[in-house]
Amino acid sequence: MQQSLFDYVILIPQFLTIVVIPFLLGIAFLIFVINMIRFFVIKGGDEKSHDNAKAQIVYSLAAFILIFVFWGVVEILTTSLGLDVTPPPCPDYLIGIPNSPCSQYR
C-alpha cells in the first residue's frame, strides 16, 4: 500500500493532539506542582526564593493557557480543513451488527 503526501499531512495534527500537547501539559503541570511545593513548603521563609517560586507559578499557569489555546487552534484547523479523519467511538455492542453505524469495525 503506497501512501501519499496527504496521508502524512493528516498524521501531523493527530500527532500534535495525541502526543505533543498532552506531553506539554504534563510538563507544565509538573513545573506548577514543583513550584507550589517550593512556594509553600521548602522555601516559605526566604523572600527571594518565595518571589522566584511565585513567578514560576505564574509562568506555568501562562503555559497552561497557551497550550490550551494552541490545542484549540489545532482542533479548529483540522476540522475546518477536513484533516480530522478520526472515526467517532463505537460501542462494543454495535460492532458486527449489520446496517449499524459501526458495521465496518470487526
Secondary structure, DSSP 4 states (H G I P E B T S, - for coil): ----HHHHHHHHHHHIIIIIHHHHHHHHHHHHHHHHHIIIIITSS-HHHHHHHHHHHHHHHHHHHHHHHHHHHHHHHHHHTT---PPPP--GGGTT-TTSTTTT--
